[in-house]
Amino acid sequence: MADKAPPPSGLSALSGLWPMRAAQSAAEYGIDAWQRTVLTMDVLRERGNQYLEHTKSGKPPVLVFDYDMVLDAREFQKPANYALVRIRPDASHARTDPNKRPFVVIDPRAGHGPGIGGFKMDSEIGIALQHGHPCYFVMFFPIPMPGQTIESVCAAEIAFMRKVNELHAEADGKPFVIGNCQGGWALIMLAALAPQEVGPILLAGSPVSYWAGVEGKNPMRYSGGLMGGTWLASLAGDLGHGKFDGAHLVSNFEGLNPSNTYWSKLYNLYSQVDTERERFLEFEKWWGGLFLMNKEEMEWITKNLFVGNKLSAGEVESFDGKHRVDIRNIRTPIVVFASWGDNITPPQQALNWIPDVYASVDEIRLNEQTIVYCLHEKIGHLGIFVSAGVAKRETSELASALDLIETLPPGLYEAVIQDTQPDMPGLAYLEGRYLIQFVPRTLDDILAFDDGRKDEQAFEVVDRVAQINQGLYDTFGSPLVKAMTSEASAEATRATNPARMERWGLSNLNPWMFWVQALAENVRANRRPAAPDNPFTQAEREVSGRIEQSLDRVRDARDEMSERMFKAIYEAPWLAAAVGLGTDALGRRGPKSATWEQDELKRLKRQEIESQFETGTPVDAWARLLLYVRREENVVDERPFNLMRRMIDEIEPEHRPTLAAIKSAMKRQAFVVALDEERAIAALPRLVPEMHQRRKGFEAARKVASARGKPTPHQEERFRRVAAILSLDAPVRPRRAA
């Protein structure tokens, strides 16, 4: 029997309607469409009023949490329009414990105002409060201070971290600091210049290696070259009378996805206006909060980061030249969270700084650095910060695993988060529905995300061209533009920016919008939505989908043309030669050759490790044993760690080792075992001379190793070897009677 044909839908369904049924469906749809139009216009009117009210109130952070001011950097000796606030937990959260590790969230200053890290209950701030951690937020104000530079901002953030450490001097760990998007590179600078002030850091959707990307994708990296470099940012600053309008950055972001900007976002509101109003207004309050930067700030960002890509190369210096930002100075674990669905910060831009800084994982270990990355399959850029699903899964799991991350032996790891299963061993040692594991990776794993790095050579030409164009503009263009502008002209330019006009133009400032409010109230009282299966409604959705597809095709064609144009210009040998870059000068980025200082560091490190083979405490011995009998794939699992913590909590307080001591021992013994594991295990009896301590530690190690399930044959063989070395396989002699 032949399968039945699917029922007609969308445009095809209209042709099969009887005239009477068609007229009835059309009337029903017409009323619904008209009412949705009125309600949509009313929501846009509310958005405009919300924008005006938010602007009038000084554009405070769009947080759903109350907060108290701790430090205001506008009052510093080097003032900046930044402030540190402490988040107040509400009734739905546990009471914060001042002795728990504090959390600090740094939001991006990339056109919008602060608040993206906590404008929902399920957010980075919400996760911290749910676990009882004190939480702080680094916010900023709409207008920069006179003379404010990136250096004064960095100095303010260092002062903030010192204050947090002062307030929580007895906490069980240094602050966990989260840098969202542009807040991530600011956090790297902070952690590199003041490494003693921070604990683990999380770079969420943060671009660090700006030239990286895959051919045919990531078109945003080409924009600097196609605009001729950094001079346009300077021009925008001069037109703004010394201030750069964040609306320009927002326009760049919106231009990446025109189908969403010009159609999908508004159609989603229109098609679901009965339920989408609150969500739309909530997001638009943040999206429409446009902030300013000083011209000098934006120039620094474009020259050193967007175009210059100097951060991962270790070429960022302080204004006085006395300090250099070297990522290798960071002493605490670095956690990177990126997504394959992010077209603003793709994984290559989030991770390629690692092979830029280190030549191998051995160099990472030698520098006693721990780097962890976690990749999402599809979430977009904003979803990294605002998605409740991401907050409950990735953010929550990474935050809850901080102590384990600090215990990891130095190296490079990927954090893999998976759902638990009913038959999974060790479920008793897990909290919640997820299991997080840390899988050792190599630099080849990072480089495999890219399609090669030869394409980055063209960006070196862009950097040189940008310097030339910048010099020409500074000499000839900037004085002329400055003479033609004033604060009044700058204010007029900002007010008439389309990003602002579309808001205040549809607010109550517009007399033509008064009828919308009255009519919308009448519509809500007499709402008559069309049935979901109405063929005209289905046709509307189908037409919307086709419009979206058409705009996506236009975007793809534009991006392809941009890439081809970029390559035709900047990969041309004549241009490189014209700006003084020969073939031997290209492709010099990456780890520098080993210097005598590095060789001396290796020698001293080996000498230090050599002295630790036959010395140490029982905690060192236990850490050495656990590292030796780990599973052959070397995957670090949270279940054994959680069991270990429970076992430690059961020890008498006077004999209980601190978590800090265990972390230190694990890192120390990781070097010992890596250098010569046979010698390390052979020396165990020297570290634990007492037989009862040997048996107790051995059984505890077996129990911890079994938290993931039955030990593997590889582990069993290693346990037998350790038992023989510790003389634990010998029969126990009975004690003599007194």
Secondary structure, DSSP 8 states (H G I E B T S, - for coil): ---------THHHHTT--HHHHHHHHHHHHHHHHHHHHHHHHHHHHHHHHHHHHHHTT-----SSEEEEEEEGGGSSS--SEEEEEEE--TTS----TTS--EEEE---SSB-S-TTSSSSSSHHHHHHHTT--EEEEEE-SS--TT--HHHHHHHHHHHHHHHHHHTTTSSS--EEEEETHHHHHHHHHHHHSGGG---EEEES---STT---TTS-GGGGHHHHTTSSHHHHHHHHHTTSEEETHHHHHHHHHT-HHIIIIIHHHHHHHTHHHHHHHHHHHHHHHT-B-EEEHHHHHHHIIIIITT--TTTT--B-TTSS-B--GGG--S-EEEEEETT-SSS-HHHHHTHHHHH-SSHHHHHHTT-EEEEEEESS--TTHHHH-HHHIIIIIHHHHHTHHHHHHS-SEEEEEEEEE--TT-TTGGG--SSEEEEEEE--HHHHHTTSS-SGGGHHHHHHHHHHHHHHHHIIIIIHHHHHHH--HHHHHHHHHTSHHHHHHHTTSTTSGGGHHHHHHHHHHHHT-----TT-HHHHHHHHHHHHHHHHHHHHHHHHHHHHHHHHHHHHT-HHHHHHTT--GGGSS--S-----HHHHHHHHHHHHHHHTTSS---HHHHHHHHHHHTS-TT--EEHHHHHHHHHHHHTS-GGG---HHHHHHHHHHHHHHHHH-HHHHHHTHHHH---HHHHHHHHHHHHHHHGGGSS--HHHHHHHHHHHHHTTTTS--------
